[in-house]
Amino acid sequence: MSKRRLDGEKTKLHIAEKATELFSQKGYSATSIEDICQATGASKGSLYYHFKNKEQLFLFLLEKQYQEFIELWQQKEKEYSTSIEKLYGLGTFIIDDFLSHPLKRAGEEFSGSQLADPAIMDQVMEILGSTYTLYISLFQEGMENGEFAKGDPAELAMIYEGLLNGLINVGFQFEEERLHSLMKRGIDVMLHGIVAR
């Protein structure tokens, strides 16, 4: 890689890093191109050289964060030997990831925006919903190895996603330990129910 290209890549990553901080702190709508230029020391021309607009920059950040998420989960998943362990482990991993990456909150704000380019919106929604495919494969695996009763893995994935998203949405006022405890209890209920036996 030539020095010029290497410098360009460093500038792009620097812009991405500072923009992540701003979007995480202020939200998507409240962060302007001027804010990003000021935080990075880059000119508007430089910023637009690397990213067509604010939406493209945000999409780049979400894609980058999702790739990192998948790679980290693939490593973490090796620590679990059963599908049930993976179900609890993935729940913990997702809550920890959400708490440590406030950019995801800005992603939810972006997905509710009526001003975004529909093509970009589709890509953002695909990224935000991509963990759903992880859930489906986890439930399929559990059914195939006899840990879970036969059923519709996509339906179970929706229930699991609803559980985790619901906990994340209502859990901001809770300590992290309490949120993890509720997540574990929620999965217990999903697996075993609450009916007295």
Solvent accessible surface area in square Angstrom, and as a share of the most:
residue,aa,sasa,rsa
1,M,151,0.68
2,S,69,0.45
3,K,151,0.64
4,R,211,0.77
5,R,166,0.60
6,L,87,0.43
7,D,60,0.31
8,G,23,0.22
9,E,73,0.33
10,K,131,0.55
11,T,46,0.27
12,K,49,0.21
13,L,77,0.38
14,H,75,0.33
15,I,0,0.00
16,A,3,0.02
17,E,102,0.46
18,K,56,0.24
19,A,0,0.00
20,T,38,0.22
21,E,73,0.33
22,L,25,0.13
23,F,1,0.00
24,S,31,0.20
25,Q,138,0.61
26,K,91,0.38
27,G,15,0.14
28,Y,19,0.07
29,S,82,0.53
30,A,61,0.47
31,T,1,0.00
32,S,40,0.26
33,I,20,0.10
34,E,95,0.43
35,D,35,0.18
36,I,0,0.00
37,C,17,0.10
38,Q,156,0.69
39,A,43,0.33
40,T,16,0.10
41,G,71,0.69
42,A,19,0.15
43,S,70,0.45
44,K,93,0.39
45,G,52,0.50
46,S,35,0.23
47,L,0,0.00
48,Y,98,0.37
49,Y,176,0.67
50,H,36,0.16
51,F,8,0.03
52,K,154,0.65
53,N,49,0.25
54,K,38,0.16
55,E,28,0.13
56,Q,62,0.27
57,L,0,0.00
58,F,0,0.00
59,L,8,0.04
60,F,51,0.21
61,L,5,0.03
62,L,4,0.02
63,E,73,0.33
64,K,79,0.33
65,Q,15,0.07
66,Y,47,0.18
67,Q,98,0.44
68,E,70,0.32
69,F,6,0.02
70,I,26,0.13
71,E,97,0.43
72,L,101,0.50
73,W,6,0.02
74,Q,95,0.42
75,Q,113,0.50
76,K,71,0.30
77,E,52,0.23
78,K,148,0.63
79,E,118,0.53
80,Y,51,0.19
81,S,99,0.64
82,T,51,0.30
83,S,0,0.00
84,I,62,0.32
85,E,74,0.33
86,K,25,0.11
87,L,0,0.00
88,Y,47,0.18
89,G,6,0.06
90,L,1,0.01
91,G,0,0.00
92,T,49,0.28
93,F,30,0.12
94,I,18,0.09
95,I,0,0.00
96,D,53,0.28
97,D,13,0.07
98,F,11,0.05
99,L,59,0.29
100,S,75,0.48
101,H,51,0.23
102,P,44,0.27
103,L,2,0.01
104,K,42,0.18
105,R,89,0.32
106,A,3,0.02
107,G,0,0.00
108,E,85,0.38
109,E,67,0.30
110,F,0,0.00
111,S,32,0.21
112,G,52,0.50
113,S,26,0.17
114,Q,166,0.74
115,L,166,0.83
116,A,14,0.11
117,D,64,0.33
118,P,102,0.64
119,A,64,0.49
120,I,6,0.03
121,M,32,0.14
122,D,96,0.50
123,Q,78,0.35
124,V,0,0.00
125,M,96,0.43
126,E,127,0.57
127,I,26,0.13
128,L,51,0.26
129,G,32,0.31
130,S,19,0.12
131,T,25,0.14
132,Y,52,0.20
133,T,88,0.51
134,L,35,0.17
135,Y,5,0.02
136,I,38,0.19
137,S,58,0.37
138,L,12,0.06
139,F,4,0.02
140,Q,78,0.35
141,E,59,0.27
142,G,0,0.00
143,M,14,0.06
144,E,141,0.63
145,N,81,0.41
146,G,64,0.61
147,E,55,0.25
148,F,21,0.09
149,A,89,0.69
150,K,158,0.67
151,G,47,0.45
152,D,76,0.39
153,P,26,0.16
154,A,33,0.26
155,E,94,0.42
156,L,45,0.23
157,A,0,0.00
158,M,114,0.51
159,I,94,0.48
160,Y,0,0.00
161,E,41,0.18
162,G,43,0.42
163,L,43,0.21
164,L,1,0.01
165,N,69,0.35
166,G,31,0.30
167,L,20,0.10
168,I,11,0.05
169,N,88,0.45
170,V,85,0.49
171,G,2,0.02
172,F,106,0.44
173,Q,135,0.60
174,F,68,0.28
175,E,135,0.60
176,E,94,0.42
177,E,145,0.65
178,R,123,0.45
179,L,4,0.02
180,H,37,0.17
181,S,61,0.39
182,L,43,0.21
183,M,6,0.03
184,K,109,0.46
185,R,130,0.48
186,G,14,0.14
187,I,0,0.00
188,D,34,0.18
189,V,50,0.29
190,M,49,0.22
191,L,49,0.24
192,H,116,0.52
193,G,37,0.35
194,I,130,0.66
195,V,111,0.64
196,A,97,0.75
197,R,232,0.85
